[in-house]
Amino acid sequence: MDLAGKKIVLGLTGGIACYKVAEFTRQLTRAGASVQVVMTDAATHFITAVTMQAVSGRPVYTDQWDARIGNNMPHIDLTRDADAIVIAPCSADFLFKLAHGACDDLLSTLCLARPTGLPLLAAPAMNVEMWQNPATQRNVAQLRADGIRLLGPDAGEQACGETGMGRMLEPEQLLEEVIASFQPKVLSGKRVLITAGPTFEPIDPVRGITNLSSGKMGYAAARAAREAGAEVILVSGPTALATPYGVHRIDVHTAQQMLEAVMSRAGRQDVFIAVAAVADWRVANASQQKLKKTAGGDPPPLSFEQNPDILATVAALPDKPYCVGFAAESENLIEYGKAKRDKKGIPLLVGNIGPQTFGKDQNELILFDDQGQTHIARAGKQQLARRLMAEIATRLANRLSDSTQA
Ligand code: C5P
């Protein structure tokens, strides 16, 4: 569980997005967090303290003068063992209060009195005009300068009927952001390009050749790289997966399209991670029209040509990023893994241990580099992806220090 043992103070302020925060609370608790809800008076007009108590499983605080805390100082007591404060939704008024150090209710006082270093994350939610108003933008700039992390807002349809910036992030996105806030920023400021998923090579306009890659490992890598502080581009073949929050996704179908999407960006990247299961061959004589079957007729005479090797092409660039490849072998992984690393000309190759990882949630890895092999024990793909980012970051730092010493 990504938030096991974490204590989150969840502050609700006045906004219709409060209705989504019951679900967000459930997601936080399912991820292992214990959630202490604090609500402003305005928030209680949008969702009741009873609902928030039921979903968080803890008494809710709304009043500075609440006597349930021993020393009657909830504004101090509630944050002293917390790991983060999350304000969702954060109204325009509350952004103002945070920016100016106001403390005229329990939640604002608790924020002002938070221990130095306790992360404060705020998810703004308001009408587009309120968000764009220079007064709000001044407060936002001040909050960023003060080290308060803003989660969103997003653009789109608003409850008031208008459209634009100001929607609160969805509960799943907020959860991803809270989890991300606890991950070490080992790739801070780095640019990471990742390929993921299968490719789809057409036979005719409605048929094609693909493979069983689900994209899960590549998407987990993209999310982990973003969590580690990188700017991430994900070039993806067809998958049913949601884009990790904050990742720039480019959709492609064929290996040729994937190559073009990668090559037009590869020169500006620090790291390239090729996770996609790229088709080795494409149909050379794909039909522009749907192939028709005729009674007793012959099957279509398909011929194939080899696809470009995207990873090897990037690894051959003069200004290449740090290149990482994946290998899924059904036998002799150690022997084939070492050989594949050499053949592709890459510093790091990641071998999937086990006959079939496609579509599964768990995996086990072995890393091949110039020092030998490192085994990474079986775990969920997201955990493995986080570990992989740490391994990549260490090798990247060593490489940079080697090149500056040379
Ligand atoms: O050669 P093989 O397909 O076994 O190599 C797997 C690795 O190479 C993976 O990292 C995969 O993403 C990458 N690859 C590629 N372009 C291809 C074939 C594989 O980038 N055409």
Residues whose N, C-alpha, C, O or C-beta is under 5 A from the ligand:
A	BS01	C5P	A274 V275 A276 A277 V278 A279 N307 P308 D309 I310 L311 V324 G325 F326 A327
